[in-house]
Amino acid sequence: MSFGFSYVGAVFLLLLLIPNLLWTKCRPAGYENYIKRENRALLLLERVGEVLVSGISLVCTGLNWRPPSLWSGWLGAALALMALYEVYWVRYFHSARTMEDFYGSLLGVPVAGAVLPVAAFFCLGIYGKNLFLLAGVAVLGVGHIGIHLGHRRELLAEKAAEERNARP
């Protein structure tokens, strides 16, 4: 593993950061209620994973472009997953921006806004043969995906309760 600036890691982080910054101005109604009930252990894992993935992605030059090889498929997969993540955000920003829109699936991927970037960074870690990034992604994935699955579960329970109460 060699250290230096990873422009590929920086691009991936920008693709992650920009829509999330826009989202802070376009959160779905009621999102704050879900935050209050988040599992603290999952939140800690998410934060630790974010720091690890961000830092490692920026300082490991093994993530940068290399001449094509068998490993290049992993970079292609990472790029494809990040492209789908951007599609998820375009769809969200063009929607009514409800909790259902935010926690919806994309092409059968549940909670796509959480799963797609984690999967993209996992593939990037394989491409870079970087065990530290893979470990950071695992920590991030447990926390981030776990939190969002919990929110989705709450949302589905609320919707089911509303439907039961609406029946005559």
QUITAKA-V701504 format. One record per backbone hydrogen bond with DSSP energy under -1.0 kcal/mol. NH is the residue of the N-H (numbers start at 0). CO is the residue of the C=O. Records with the same first field share a line. If there is no record, write none. Layout:
NH: CO  CO
//
This chain:
3: 58
5: 57
9: 5
10: 6
11: 7
12: 8
13: 9
14: 10
15: 11
16: 12
17: 13
20: 16
21: 17
22: 18
23: 19
24: 21
25: 22
30: 27
32: 29
34: 30
35: 31
36: 33
37: 34
42: 38
43: 39
44: 40
45: 41
46: 42
47: 43
48: 44
49: 45
50: 46
51: 47
52: 48
53: 49
54: 50
55: 51
56: 52
57: 53
58: 54
59: 55
60: 1
62: 59
63: 60
71: 68
73: 70
75: 71
76: 72
77: 73
78: 74
79: 75
80: 76
81: 77
82: 78
83: 79
84: 80
85: 81
86: 82
87: 83
88: 84
89: 85
90: 86
91: 87
92: 88
93: 89
94: 91
101: 97
102: 98
105: 108
108: 105
111: 103
113: 110
114: 110
115: 111
117: 113
118: 114
119: 115
120: 116
121: 117
122: 118
123: 119
124: 120
125: 121
126: 122
127: 123
128: 125
129: 124
133: 129
134: 130
135: 131
136: 132
137: 133
138: 134
139: 135
140: 136
141: 137
142: 138
143: 139
144: 140
145: 141
146: 142
147: 143
148: 144
149: 145
150: 146
151: 147
152: 148
153: 149
154: 150
155: 151
156: 152
157: 153
158: 154
159: 155
160: 156
161: 157
162: 158
163: 159
164: 160
165: 161
//
